[in-house]
Amino acid sequence: MDEILFRALAEGVGRYLDAVERLAAAQPRPAGSELRRMSAAWRALLGLHRPDGARGRCSGCERRAAMCTAWRVAAAYFLRRLRG
Ligand SMILES: [Zn+2]
């Protein structure tokens, strides 16, 4: 994937997860702690699937395509949510 396009995608997903964490802070237990856990899990997962620019592949699943499955799911769910 183009590095600029990936950066825009990663920033959009990051903003969504930031918004979830702000929402979590206003929730009582256990909802707030479960939202924080879910957000942290997504950040960890996506961190493992960062593209390796030098090799042109995902560093987690070695997929060469423009965007690996982990980022496709994040974009489909989280970026649509930001717009809606
Ligand atoms: Zn991947």
PDB file of the backbone (N, CA, C, O) and the ligand in Angstrom, with CONECT records:
HET     ZN  A 101       1
ATOM      1  N   MET A   1       0.843  -1.182   0.000  1.00  0.00           N
ATOM      2  CA  MET A   1       0.000   0.000   0.000  1.00  0.00           C
ATOM      3  C   MET A   1       0.881   1.234   0.000  1.00  0.00           C
ATOM      4  O   MET A   1       1.959   1.253   0.594  1.00  0.00           O
ATOM      5  N   ASP A   2       0.412   2.234  -0.659  1.00  0.00           N
ATOM      6  CA  ASP A   2       1.094   3.515  -0.666  1.00  0.00           C
ATOM      7  C   ASP A   2       1.271   4.000   0.771  1.00  0.00           C
ATOM      8  O   ASP A   2       0.341   3.929   1.574  1.00  0.00           O
ATOM      9  N   GLU A   3       2.466   4.493   1.090  1.00  0.00           N
ATOM     10  CA  GLU A   3       2.755   4.880   2.475  1.00  0.00           C
ATOM     11  C   GLU A   3       1.854   6.017   2.956  1.00  0.00           C
ATOM     12  O   GLU A   3       1.436   6.030   4.114  1.00  0.00           O
ATOM     13  N   ILE A   4       1.554   6.965   2.080  1.00  0.00           N
ATOM     14  CA  ILE A   4       0.689   8.088   2.465  1.00  0.00           C
ATOM     15  C   ILE A   4      -0.727   7.608   2.719  1.00  0.00           C
ATOM     16  O   ILE A   4      -1.377   8.048   3.668  1.00  0.00           O
ATOM     17  N   LEU A   5      -1.205   6.709   1.876  1.00  0.00           N
ATOM     18  CA  LEU A   5      -2.547   6.149   2.051  1.00  0.00           C
ATOM     19  C   LEU A   5      -2.617   5.348   3.348  1.00  0.00           C
ATOM     20  O   LEU A   5      -3.590   5.451   4.095  1.00  0.00           O
ATOM     21  N   PHE A   6      -1.573   4.544   3.615  1.00  0.00           N
ATOM     22  CA  PHE A   6      -1.572   3.777   4.855  1.00  0.00           C
ATOM     23  C   PHE A   6      -1.567   4.707   6.059  1.00  0.00           C
ATOM     24  O   PHE A   6      -2.270   4.452   7.037  1.00  0.00           O
ATOM     25  N   ARG A   7      -0.792   5.771   6.003  1.00  0.00           N
ATOM     26  CA  ARG A   7      -0.726   6.709   7.127  1.00  0.00           C
ATOM     27  C   ARG A   7      -2.107   7.320   7.398  1.00  0.00           C
ATOM     28  O   ARG A   7      -2.507   7.464   8.553  1.00  0.00           O
ATOM     29  N   ALA A   8      -2.830   7.677   6.334  1.00  0.00           N
ATOM     30  CA  ALA A   8      -4.180   8.240   6.492  1.00  0.00           C
ATOM     31  C   ALA A   8      -5.123   7.207   7.113  1.00  0.00           C
ATOM     32  O   ALA A   8      -5.922   7.532   7.991  1.00  0.00           O
ATOM     33  N   LEU A   9      -5.021   5.968   6.649  1.00  0.00           N
ATOM     34  CA  LEU A   9      -5.841   4.892   7.213  1.00  0.00           C
ATOM     35  C   LEU A   9      -5.512   4.688   8.689  1.00  0.00           C
ATOM     36  O   LEU A   9      -6.415   4.610   9.522  1.00  0.00           O
ATOM     37  N   ALA A  10      -4.225   4.602   9.014  1.00  0.00           N
ATOM     38  CA  ALA A  10      -3.811   4.359  10.396  1.00  0.00           C
ATOM     39  C   ALA A  10      -4.236   5.509  11.305  1.00  0.00           C
ATOM     40  O   ALA A  10      -4.638   5.281  12.446  1.00  0.00           O
ATOM     41  N   GLU A  11      -4.150   6.739  10.808  1.00  0.00           N
ATOM     42  CA  GLU A  11      -4.584   7.883  11.619  1.00  0.00           C
ATOM     43  C   GLU A  11      -6.084   7.849  11.858  1.00  0.00           C
ATOM     44  O   GLU A  11      -6.542   8.159  12.958  1.00  0.00           O
ATOM     45  N   GLY A  12      -6.861   7.475  10.834  1.00  0.00           N
ATOM     46  CA  GLY A  12      -8.315   7.383  10.986  1.00  0.00           C
ATOM     47  C   GLY A  12      -8.707   6.309  11.989  1.00  0.00           C
ATOM     48  O   GLY A  12      -9.581   6.528  12.829  1.00  0.00           O
ATOM     49  N   VAL A  13      -8.072   5.165  11.905  1.00  0.00           N
ATOM     50  CA  VAL A  13      -8.355   4.088  12.859  1.00  0.00           C
ATOM     51  C   VAL A  13      -7.918   4.514  14.258  1.00  0.00           C
ATOM     52  O   VAL A  13      -8.616   4.246  15.237  1.00  0.00           O
ATOM     53  N   GLY A  14      -6.769   5.175  14.354  1.00  0.00           N
ATOM     54  CA  GLY A  14      -6.298   5.658  15.652  1.00  0.00           C
ATOM     55  C   GLY A  14      -7.271   6.647  16.277  1.00  0.00           C
ATOM     56  O   GLY A  14      -7.528   6.599  17.480  1.00  0.00           O
ATOM     57  N   ARG A  15      -7.816   7.552  15.450  1.00  0.00           N
ATOM     58  CA  ARG A  15      -8.800   8.514  15.979  1.00  0.00           C
ATOM     59  C   ARG A  15     -10.048   7.792  16.475  1.00  0.00           C
ATOM     60  O   ARG A  15     -10.617   8.164  17.502  1.00  0.00           O
ATOM     61  N   TYR A  16     -10.471   6.766  15.751  1.00  0.00           N
ATOM     62  CA  TYR A  16     -11.639   5.997  16.205  1.00  0.00           C
ATOM     63  C   TYR A  16     -11.342   5.345  17.568  1.00  0.00           C
ATOM     64  O   TYR A  16     -12.154   5.430  18.489  1.00  0.00           O
ATOM     65  N   LEU A  17     -10.185   4.701  17.686  1.00  0.00           N
ATOM     66  CA  LEU A  17      -9.852   4.033  18.944  1.00  0.00           C
ATOM     67  C   LEU A  17      -9.672   5.043  20.075  1.00  0.00           C
ATOM     68  O   LEU A  17     -10.002   4.747  21.223  1.00  0.00           O
ATOM     69  N   ASP A  18      -9.156   6.225  19.767  1.00  0.00           N
ATOM     70  CA  ASP A  18      -9.071   7.286  20.775  1.00  0.00           C
ATOM     71  C   ASP A  18     -10.472   7.664  21.254  1.00  0.00           C
ATOM     72  O   ASP A  18     -10.694   7.857  22.450  1.00  0.00           O
ATOM     73  N   ALA A  19     -11.417   7.769  20.314  1.00  0.00           N
ATOM     74  CA  ALA A  19     -12.793   8.132  20.672  1.00  0.00           C
ATOM     75  C   ALA A  19     -13.429   7.039  21.539  1.00  0.00           C
ATOM     76  O   ALA A  19     -14.166   7.336  22.480  1.00  0.00           O
ATOM     77  N   VAL A  20     -13.141   5.783  21.220  1.00  0.00           N
ATOM     78  CA  VAL A  20     -13.665   4.677  22.032  1.00  0.00           C
ATOM     79  C   VAL A  20     -13.104   4.771  23.458  1.00  0.00           C
ATOM     80  O   VAL A  20     -13.827   4.547  24.429  1.00  0.00           O
ATOM     81  N   GLU A  21     -11.825   5.100  23.574  1.00  0.00           N
ATOM     82  CA  GLU A  21     -11.221   5.201  24.904  1.00  0.00           C
ATOM     83  C   GLU A  21     -11.794   6.375  25.695  1.00  0.00           C
ATOM     84  O   GLU A  21     -11.962   6.279  26.911  1.00  0.00           O
ATOM     85  N   ARG A  22     -12.094   7.476  25.016  1.00  0.00           N
ATOM     86  CA  ARG A  22     -12.752   8.588  25.721  1.00  0.00           C
ATOM     87  C   ARG A  22     -14.141   8.170  26.184  1.00  0.00           C
ATOM     88  O   ARG A  22     -14.556   8.494  27.297  1.00  0.00           O
ATOM     89  N   LEU A  23     -14.850   7.457  25.333  1.00  0.00           N
ATOM     90  CA  LEU A  23     -16.173   6.949  25.697  1.00  0.00           C
ATOM     91  C   LEU A  23     -16.052   5.991  26.889  1.00  0.00           C
ATOM     92  O   LEU A  23     -16.876   6.022  27.803  1.00  0.00           O
ATOM     93  N   ALA A  24     -15.036   5.156  26.870  1.00  0.00           N
ATOM     94  CA  ALA A  24     -14.829   4.182  27.947  1.00  0.00           C
ATOM     95  C   ALA A  24     -14.649   4.879  29.290  1.00  0.00           C
ATOM     96  O   ALA A  24     -15.118   4.398  30.322  1.00  0.00           O
ATOM     97  N   ALA A  25     -13.960   6.020  29.262  1.00  0.00           N
ATOM     98  CA  ALA A  25     -13.680   6.727  30.511  1.00  0.00           C
ATOM     99  C   ALA A  25     -14.963   7.214  31.175  1.00  0.00           C
ATOM    100  O   ALA A  25     -14.995   7.419  32.389  1.00  0.00           O
ATOM    101  N   ALA A  26     -16.019   7.399  30.386  1.00  0.00           N
ATOM    102  CA  ALA A  26     -17.283   7.901  30.927  1.00  0.00           C
ATOM    103  C   ALA A  26     -18.240   6.769  31.305  1.00  0.00           C
ATOM    104  O   ALA A  26     -19.343   7.025  31.788  1.00  0.00           O
ATOM    105  N   GLN A  27     -17.828   5.532  31.090  1.00  0.00           N
ATOM    106  CA  GLN A  27     -18.719   4.395  31.347  1.00  0.00           C
ATOM    107  C   GLN A  27     -18.432   3.771  32.712  1.00  0.00           C
ATOM    108  O   GLN A  27     -17.290   3.769  33.172  1.00  0.00           O
ATOM    109  N   PRO A  28     -19.461   3.247  33.348  1.00  0.00           N
ATOM    110  CA  PRO A  28     -19.238   2.525  34.602  1.00  0.00           C
ATOM    111  C   PRO A  28     -18.602   1.162  34.319  1.00  0.00           C
ATOM    112  O   PRO A  28     -18.600   0.683  33.185  1.00  0.00           O
ATOM    113  N   ARG A  29     -18.070   0.559  35.369  1.00  0.00           N
ATOM    114  CA  ARG A  29     -17.561  -0.809  35.229  1.00  0.00           C
ATOM    115  C   ARG A  29     -18.741  -1.748  35.092  1.00  0.00           C
ATOM    116  O   ARG A  29     -19.785  -1.479  35.687  1.00  0.00           O
ATOM    117  N   PRO A  30     -18.637  -2.819  34.354  1.00  0.00           N
ATOM    118  CA  PRO A  30     -17.461  -3.277  33.628  1.00  0.00           C
ATOM    119  C   PRO A  30     -17.390  -2.765  32.197  1.00  0.00           C
ATOM    120  O   PRO A  30     -16.424  -3.063  31.494  1.00  0.00           O
ATOM    121  N   ALA A  31     -18.388  -2.000  31.742  1.00  0.00           N
ATOM    122  CA  ALA A  31     -18.405  -1.577  30.333  1.00  0.00           C
ATOM    123  C   ALA A  31     -17.156  -0.782  29.970  1.00  0.00           C
ATOM    124  O   ALA A  31     -16.557  -1.026  28.924  1.00  0.00           O
ATOM    125  N   GLY A  32     -16.753   0.167  30.817  1.00  0.00           N
ATOM    126  CA  GLY A  32     -15.592   0.997  30.510  1.00  0.00           C
ATOM    127  C   GLY A  32     -14.322   0.179  30.395  1.00  0.00           C
ATOM    128  O   GLY A  32     -13.540   0.372  29.464  1.00  0.00           O
ATOM    129  N   SER A  33     -14.109  -0.730  31.326  1.00  0.00           N
ATOM    130  CA  SER A  33     -12.876  -1.514  31.281  1.00  0.00           C
ATOM    131  C   SER A  33     -12.878  -2.480  30.095  1.00  0.00           C
ATOM    132  O   SER A  33     -11.825  -2.766  29.524  1.00  0.00           O
ATOM    133  N   GLU A  34     -14.046  -2.976  29.728  1.00  0.00           N
ATOM    134  CA  GLU A  34     -14.102  -3.870  28.559  1.00  0.00           C
ATOM    135  C   GLU A  34     -13.859  -3.087  27.264  1.00  0.00           C
ATOM    136  O   GLU A  34     -13.222  -3.607  26.348  1.00  0.00           O
ATOM    137  N   LEU A  35     -14.350  -1.860  27.173  1.00  0.00           N
ATOM    138  CA  LEU A  35     -14.065  -1.032  25.986  1.00  0.00           C
ATOM    139  C   LEU A  35     -12.578  -0.734  25.886  1.00  0.00           C
ATOM    140  O   LEU A  35     -12.008  -0.779  24.796  1.00  0.00           O
ATOM    141  N   ARG A  36     -11.945  -0.430  27.014  1.00  0.00           N
ATOM    142  CA  ARG A  36     -10.492  -0.163  26.996  1.00  0.00           C
ATOM    143  C   ARG A  36      -9.719  -1.420  26.581  1.00  0.00           C
ATOM    144  O   ARG A  36      -8.738  -1.343  25.842  1.00  0.00           O
ATOM    145  N   ARG A  37     -10.174  -2.563  27.064  1.00  0.00           N
ATOM    146  CA  ARG A  37      -9.507  -3.821  26.706  1.00  0.00           C
ATOM    147  C   ARG A  37      -9.625  -4.085  25.201  1.00  0.00           C
ATOM    148  O   ARG A  37      -8.654  -4.481  24.557  1.00  0.00           O
ATOM    149  N   MET A  38     -10.824  -3.862  24.649  1.00  0.00           N
ATOM    150  CA  MET A  38     -11.053  -4.087  23.216  1.00  0.00           C
ATOM    151  C   MET A  38     -10.186  -3.141  22.380  1.00  0.00           C
ATOM    152  O   MET A  38      -9.582  -3.553  21.389  1.00  0.00           O
ATOM    153  N   SER A  39     -10.132  -1.887  22.783  1.00  0.00           N
ATOM    154  CA  SER A  39      -9.324  -0.917  22.053  1.00  0.00           C
ATOM    155  C   SER A  39      -7.840  -1.294  22.106  1.00  0.00           C
ATOM    156  O   SER A  39      -7.141  -1.224  21.095  1.00  0.00           O
ATOM    157  N   ALA A  40      -7.367  -1.690  23.286  1.00  0.00           N
ATOM    158  CA  ALA A  40      -5.959  -2.075  23.434  1.00  0.00           C
ATOM    159  C   ALA A  40      -5.644  -3.300  22.579  1.00  0.00           C
ATOM    160  O   ALA A  40      -4.566  -3.387  21.992  1.00  0.00           O
ATOM    161  N   ALA A  41      -6.572  -4.240  22.508  1.00  0.00           N
ATOM    162  CA  ALA A  41      -6.357  -5.441  21.691  1.00  0.00           C
ATOM    163  C   ALA A  41      -6.246  -5.070  20.215  1.00  0.00           C
ATOM    164  O   ALA A  41      -5.391  -5.599  19.504  1.00  0.00           O
ATOM    165  N   TRP A  42      -7.110  -4.158  19.747  1.00  0.00           N
ATOM    166  CA  TRP A  42      -7.033  -3.728  18.348  1.00  0.00           C
ATOM    167  C   TRP A  42      -5.722  -3.020  18.067  1.00  0.00           C
ATOM    168  O   TRP A  42      -5.101  -3.249  17.029  1.00  0.00           O
ATOM    169  N   ARG A  43      -5.295  -2.159  18.986  1.00  0.00           N
ATOM    170  CA  ARG A  43      -4.014  -1.461  18.769  1.00  0.00           C
ATOM    171  C   ARG A  43      -2.863  -2.467  18.691  1.00  0.00           C
ATOM    172  O   ARG A  43      -1.969  -2.333  17.855  1.00  0.00           O
ATOM    173  N   ALA A  44      -2.893  -3.468  19.562  1.00  0.00           N
ATOM    174  CA  ALA A  44      -1.831  -4.476  19.551  1.00  0.00           C
ATOM    175  C   ALA A  44      -1.858  -5.279  18.248  1.00  0.00           C
ATOM    176  O   ALA A  44      -0.819  -5.512  17.631  1.00  0.00           O
ATOM    177  N   LEU A  45      -3.047  -5.694  17.843  1.00  0.00           N
ATOM    178  CA  LEU A  45      -3.178  -6.469  16.610  1.00  0.00           C
ATOM    179  C   LEU A  45      -2.692  -5.670  15.401  1.00  0.00           C
ATOM    180  O   LEU A  45      -1.917  -6.169  14.585  1.00  0.00           O
ATOM    181  N   LEU A  46      -3.153  -4.438  15.301  1.00  0.00           N
ATOM    182  CA  LEU A  46      -2.769  -3.620  14.142  1.00  0.00           C
ATOM    183  C   LEU A  46      -1.283  -3.273  14.181  1.00  0.00           C
ATOM    184  O   LEU A  46      -0.649  -3.127  13.136  1.00  0.00           O
ATOM    185  N   GLY A  47      -0.735  -3.143  15.373  1.00  0.00           N
ATOM    186  CA  GLY A  47       0.700  -2.898  15.493  1.00  0.00           C
ATOM    187  C   GLY A  47       1.524  -4.058  14.951  1.00  0.00           C
ATOM    188  O   GLY A  47       2.622  -3.858  14.431  1.00  0.00           O
ATOM    189  N   LEU A  48       0.996  -5.262  15.075  1.00  0.00           N
ATOM    190  CA  LEU A  48       1.688  -6.443  14.541  1.00  0.00           C
ATOM    191  C   LEU A  48       1.554  -6.542  13.024  1.00  0.00           C
ATOM    192  O   LEU A  48       2.290  -7.292  12.383  1.00  0.00           O
ATOM    193  N   HIS A  49       0.617  -5.789  12.449  1.00  0.00           N
ATOM    194  CA  HIS A  49       0.356  -5.864  11.006  1.00  0.00           C
ATOM    195  C   HIS A  49       0.756  -4.591  10.276  1.00  0.00           C
ATOM    196  O   HIS A  49       0.177  -4.251   9.244  1.00  0.00           O
ATOM    197  N   ARG A  50       1.735  -3.896  10.809  1.00  0.00           N
ATOM    198  CA  ARG A  50       2.213  -2.686  10.119  1.00  0.00           C
ATOM    199  C   ARG A  50       2.959  -3.101   8.858  1.00  0.00           C
ATOM    200  O   ARG A  50       3.703  -4.082   8.866  1.00  0.00           O
ATOM    201  N   PRO A  51       2.762  -2.360   7.784  1.00  0.00           N
ATOM    202  CA  PRO A  51       3.493  -2.696   6.558  1.00  0.00           C
ATOM    203  C   PRO A  51       4.983  -2.416   6.713  1.00  0.00           C
ATOM    204  O   PRO A  51       5.389  -1.426   7.321  1.00  0.00           O
ATOM    205  N   ASP A  52       5.768  -3.297   6.158  1.00  0.00           N
ATOM    206  CA  ASP A  52       7.208  -3.118   6.114  1.00  0.00           C
ATOM    207  C   ASP A  52       7.519  -2.460   4.769  1.00  0.00           C
ATOM    208  O   ASP A  52       7.543  -3.120   3.730  1.00  0.00           O
ATOM    209  N   GLY A  53       7.752  -1.174   4.808  1.00  0.00           N
ATOM    210  CA  GLY A  53       7.931  -0.422   3.576  1.00  0.00           C
ATOM    211  C   GLY A  53       9.057  -0.940   2.706  1.00  0.00           C
ATOM    212  O   GLY A  53       8.963  -0.902   1.479  1.00  0.00           O
ATOM    213  N   ALA A  54      10.121  -1.424   3.327  1.00  0.00           N
ATOM    214  CA  ALA A  54      11.277  -1.883   2.566  1.00  0.00           C
ATOM    215  C   ALA A  54      10.945  -3.141   1.765  1.00  0.00           C
ATOM    216  O   ALA A  54      11.411  -3.308   0.637  1.00  0.00           O
ATOM    217  N   ARG A  55      10.143  -4.018   2.351  1.00  0.00           N
ATOM    218  CA  ARG A  55       9.827  -5.283   1.678  1.00  0.00           C
ATOM    219  C   ARG A  55       8.479  -5.247   0.963  1.00  0.00           C
ATOM    220  O   ARG A  55       8.183  -6.123   0.150  1.00  0.00           O
ATOM    221  N   GLY A  56       7.658  -4.232   1.263  1.00  0.00           N
ATOM    222  CA  GLY A  56       6.358  -4.123   0.611  1.00  0.00           C
ATOM    223  C   GLY A  56       5.361  -5.159   1.073  1.00  0.00           C
ATOM    224  O   GLY A  56       4.432  -5.497   0.340  1.00  0.00           O
ATOM    225  N   ARG A  57       5.539  -5.672   2.287  1.00  0.00           N
ATOM    226  CA  ARG A  57       4.638  -6.691   2.826  1.00  0.00           C
ATOM    227  C   ARG A  57       4.220  -6.312   4.228  1.00  0.00           C
ATOM    228  O   ARG A  57       4.868  -5.509   4.899  1.00  0.00           O
ATOM    229  N   CYS A  58       3.113  -6.914   4.658  1.00  0.00           N
ATOM    230  CA  CYS A  58       2.701  -6.782   6.049  1.00  0.00           C
ATOM    231  C   CYS A  58       3.730  -7.502   6.917  1.00  0.00           C
ATOM    232  O   CYS A  58       4.170  -8.602   6.583  1.00  0.00           O
ATOM    233  N   SER A  59       4.112  -6.876   8.035  1.00  0.00           N
ATOM    234  CA  SER A  59       5.115  -7.505   8.893  1.00  0.00           C
ATOM    235  C   SER A  59       4.519  -8.641   9.720  1.00  0.00           C
ATOM    236  O   SER A  59       5.261  -9.438  10.293  1.00  0.00           O
ATOM    237  N   GLY A  60       3.178  -8.728   9.790  1.00  0.00           N
ATOM    238  CA  GLY A  60       2.540  -9.774  10.595  1.00  0.00           C
ATOM    239  C   GLY A  60       2.163 -11.000   9.806  1.00  0.00           C
ATOM    240  O   GLY A  60       2.408 -12.120  10.255  1.00  0.00           O
ATOM    241  N   CYS A  61       1.574 -10.822   8.646  1.00  0.00           N
ATOM    242  CA  CYS A  61       1.072 -11.985   7.901  1.00  0.00           C
ATOM    243  C   CYS A  61       1.759 -12.155   6.550  1.00  0.00           C
ATOM    244  O   CYS A  61       1.411 -13.048   5.777  1.00  0.00           O
ATOM    245  N   GLU A  62       2.738 -11.293   6.269  1.00  0.00           N
ATOM    246  CA  GLU A  62       3.551 -11.427   5.061  1.00  0.00           C
ATOM    247  C   GLU A  62       2.753 -11.234   3.779  1.00  0.00           C
ATOM    248  O   GLU A  62       3.240 -11.546   2.693  1.00  0.00           O
ATOM    249  N   ARG A  63       1.547 -10.729   3.894  1.00  0.00           N
ATOM    250  CA  ARG A  63       0.736 -10.516   2.701  1.00  0.00           C
ATOM    251  C   ARG A  63       1.326  -9.362   1.880  1.00  0.00           C
ATOM    252  O   ARG A  63       1.717  -8.328   2.422  1.00  0.00           O
ATOM    253  N   ARG A  64       1.376  -9.563   0.599  1.00  0.00           N
ATOM    254  CA  ARG A  64       1.954  -8.558  -0.275  1.00  0.00           C
ATOM    255  C   ARG A  64       0.911  -7.572  -0.799  1.00  0.00           C
ATOM    256  O   ARG A  64       1.272  -6.513  -1.311  1.00  0.00           O
ATOM    257  N   ALA A  65      -0.362  -7.899  -0.681  1.00  0.00           N
ATOM    258  CA  ALA A  65      -1.418  -7.064  -1.246  1.00  0.00           C
ATOM    259  C   ALA A  65      -1.416  -5.671  -0.617  1.00  0.00           C
ATOM    260  O   ALA A  65      -0.712  -5.409   0.357  1.00  0.00           O
ATOM    261  N   ALA A  66      -2.214  -4.800  -1.195  1.00  0.00           N
ATOM    262  CA  ALA A  66      -2.227  -3.408  -0.778  1.00  0.00           C
ATOM    263  C   ALA A  66      -2.524  -3.255   0.707  1.00  0.00           C
ATOM    264  O   ALA A  66      -1.939  -2.392   1.362  1.00  0.00           O
ATOM    265  N   MET A  67      -3.388  -4.045   1.234  1.00  0.00           N
ATOM    266  CA  MET A  67      -3.777  -3.912   2.641  1.00  0.00           C
ATOM    267  C   MET A  67      -4.117  -5.310   3.147  1.00  0.00           C
ATOM    268  O   MET A  67      -4.909  -6.013   2.520  1.00  0.00           O
ATOM    269  N   CYS A  68      -3.537  -5.723   4.263  1.00  0.00           N
ATOM    270  CA  CYS A  68      -3.799  -7.078   4.742  1.00  0.00           C
ATOM    271  C   CYS A  68      -5.179  -7.149   5.409  1.00  0.00           C
ATOM    272  O   CYS A  68      -5.839  -6.132   5.624  1.00  0.00           O
ATOM    273  N   THR A  69      -5.584  -8.358   5.723  1.00  0.00           N
ATOM    274  CA  THR A  69      -6.928  -8.593   6.242  1.00  0.00           C
ATOM    275  C   THR A  69      -7.195  -7.841   7.548  1.00  0.00           C
ATOM    276  O   THR A  69      -8.296  -7.330   7.753  1.00  0.00           O
ATOM    277  N   ALA A  70      -6.209  -7.771   8.418  1.00  0.00           N
ATOM    278  CA  ALA A  70      -6.412  -7.074   9.697  1.00  0.00           C
ATOM    279  C   ALA A  70      -6.786  -5.608   9.449  1.00  0.00           C
ATOM    280  O   ALA A  70      -7.712  -5.090  10.073  1.00  0.00           O
ATOM    281  N   TRP A  71      -6.071  -4.945   8.544  1.00  0.00           N
ATOM    282  CA  TRP A  71      -6.360  -3.534   8.256  1.00  0.00           C
ATOM    283  C   TRP A  71      -7.642  -3.375   7.461  1.00  0.00           C
ATOM    284  O   TRP A  71      -8.337  -2.370   7.605  1.00  0.00           O
ATOM    285  N   ARG A  72      -7.969  -4.365   6.614  1.00  0.00           N
ATOM    286  CA  ARG A  72      -9.242  -4.300   5.876  1.00  0.00           C
ATOM    287  C   ARG A  72     -10.420  -4.322   6.839  1.00  0.00           C
ATOM    288  O   ARG A  72     -11.369  -3.553   6.684  1.00  0.00           O
ATOM    289  N   VAL A  73     -10.358  -5.199   7.830  1.00  0.00           N
ATOM    290  CA  VAL A  73     -11.453  -5.281   8.811  1.00  0.00           C
ATOM    291  C   VAL A  73     -11.528  -3.979   9.612  1.00  0.00           C
ATOM    292  O   VAL A  73     -12.613  -3.436   9.819  1.00  0.00           O
ATOM    293  N   ALA A  74     -10.374  -3.483  10.062  1.00  0.00           N
ATOM    294  CA  ALA A  74     -10.365  -2.232  10.835  1.00  0.00           C
ATOM    295  C   ALA A  74     -10.953  -1.089  10.011  1.00  0.00           C
ATOM    296  O   ALA A  74     -11.748  -0.303  10.525  1.00  0.00           O
ATOM    297  N   ALA A  75     -10.574  -0.989   8.751  1.00  0.00           N
ATOM    298  CA  ALA A  75     -11.089   0.089   7.897  1.00  0.00           C
ATOM    299  C   ALA A  75     -12.588  -0.061   7.683  1.00  0.00           C
ATOM    300  O   ALA A  75     -13.328   0.921   7.743  1.00  0.00           O
ATOM    301  N   ALA A  76     -13.033  -1.282   7.434  1.00  0.00           N
ATOM    302  CA  ALA A  76     -14.450  -1.511   7.160  1.00  0.00           C
ATOM    303  C   ALA A  76     -15.324  -1.147   8.357  1.00  0.00           C
ATOM    304  O   ALA A  76     -16.407  -0.586   8.193  1.00  0.00           O
ATOM    305  N   TYR A  77     -14.856  -1.461   9.544  1.00  0.00           N
ATOM    306  CA  TYR A  77     -15.673  -1.220  10.731  1.00  0.00           C
ATOM    307  C   TYR A  77     -15.433   0.157  11.329  1.00  0.00           C
ATOM    308  O   TYR A  77     -16.390   0.829  11.713  1.00  0.00           O
ATOM    309  N   PHE A  78     -14.184   0.593  11.420  1.00  0.00           N
ATOM    310  CA  PHE A  78     -13.873   1.780  12.189  1.00  0.00           C
ATOM    311  C   PHE A  78     -13.942   3.071  11.378  1.00  0.00           C
ATOM    312  O   PHE A  78     -14.366   4.104  11.895  1.00  0.00           O
ATOM    313  N   LEU A  79     -13.532   3.023  10.123  1.00  0.00           N
ATOM    314  CA  LEU A  79     -13.580   4.255   9.341  1.00  0.00           C
ATOM    315  C   LEU A  79     -14.994   4.576   8.908  1.00  0.00           C
ATOM    316  O   LEU A  79     -15.377   5.745   8.858  1.00  0.00           O
ATOM    317  N   ARG A  80     -15.768   3.565   8.597  1.00  0.00           N
ATOM    318  CA  ARG A  80     -17.177   3.804   8.266  1.00  0.00           C
ATOM    319  C   ARG A  80     -17.879   4.401   9.478  1.00  0.00           C
ATOM    320  O   ARG A  80     -18.722   5.288   9.341  1.00  0.00           O
ATOM    321  N   ARG A  81     -17.530   3.913  10.659  1.00  0.00           N
ATOM    322  CA  ARG A  81     -18.153   4.373  11.886  1.00  0.00           C
ATOM    323  C   ARG A  81     -17.867   5.863  12.129  1.00  0.00           C
ATOM    324  O   ARG A  81     -18.731   6.596  12.611  1.00  0.00           O
ATOM    325  N   LEU A  82     -16.647   6.301  11.791  1.00  0.00           N
ATOM    326  CA  LEU A  82     -16.293   7.702  11.979  1.00  0.00           C
ATOM    327  C   LEU A  82     -17.160   8.603  11.127  1.00  0.00           C
ATOM    328  O   LEU A  82     -17.564   9.682  11.562  1.00  0.00           O
ATOM    329  N   ARG A  83     -17.449   8.161   9.904  1.00  0.00           N
ATOM    330  CA  ARG A  83     -18.255   8.983   9.001  1.00  0.00           C
ATOM    331  C   ARG A  83     -19.722   8.956   9.392  1.00  0.00           C
ATOM    332  O   ARG A  83     -20.432   9.952   9.252  1.00  0.00           O
ATOM    333  N   GLY A  84     -20.176   7.795   9.889  1.00  0.00           N
ATOM    334  CA  GLY A  84     -21.613   7.644  10.167  1.00  0.00           C
ATOM    335  C   GLY A  84     -21.959   8.304  11.442  1.00  0.00           C
ATOM    336  O   GLY A  84     -23.120   8.288  11.851  1.00  0.00           O
TER     337      GLY A  84
HETATM  338 ZN    ZN A 101      -1.169  -8.443   8.081  1.00  0.00          ZN2+
END
